[in-house]
């Protein structure tokens, strides 16, 4: 039986921007994924700072950003948990949710490669899903050969095979937050409905929370 392919896309999405939706769409195309599920994190287990705006605002902005693409879905699975969720737990939850009948992909940007070795259960995660690293503007093309001693040749080969050469889109949530605090223009970085939401709710007017 040919399994359907589902891509999961986690992040803080504080806020979701056009880089997220563009690379997710390109990755879905490359993989042949039926659906891409955006999964906002309560907070990153590895980041010291908290998201700057409320969970409901991040959810609402993602819903607006993905509204026009029927491949895109939104899940509040990680936000409903009382503590930050490890990716491995989230992947296992979705495997079970699809009754083991889907091939699960987990998308990350190339900027996250160096922290992967600190992820909880990283070897199991590499084994149990297709961890797919996307190109990111400002980052070197992904390469895993330096991890061969820790994860072994087979895992490194799998990671290399799953690299996706997504378009380079030089947008980050940090840049958007910084521009908004400084009263700058962010319209070219956000879906129009997300830019409207930020304006209407007065989000990101002050500096970072920690
Ligand atoms: P911040 O600037 O707050 O760290 P971010 O722009 O990196 O935020 P996240 O929500 O942390 O956004 O990103 C979620 C995932 O999307 C991460 O795996 C990240 O590497 C990836 N990502 C974000 N922006 C891009 C982009 N422009 N190109 C490729 N991948 C991206």
Boltz pocket constraint, residues with backbone or C-beta under 6 A from the ligand:
constraints:
  - pocket:
      binder: B
      contacts: [[A, 10], [A, 11], [A, 12], [A, 13], [A, 14], [A, 15], [A, 19], [A, 20], [A, 23], [A, 107], [A, 108], [A, 109], [A, 110], [A, 111], [A, 112], [A, 134], [A, 135], [A, 136], [A, 137], [A, 167], [A, 169], [A, 170], [A, 171], [A, 172], [A, 173], [A, 174], [A, 175]]
      max_distance: 6.0
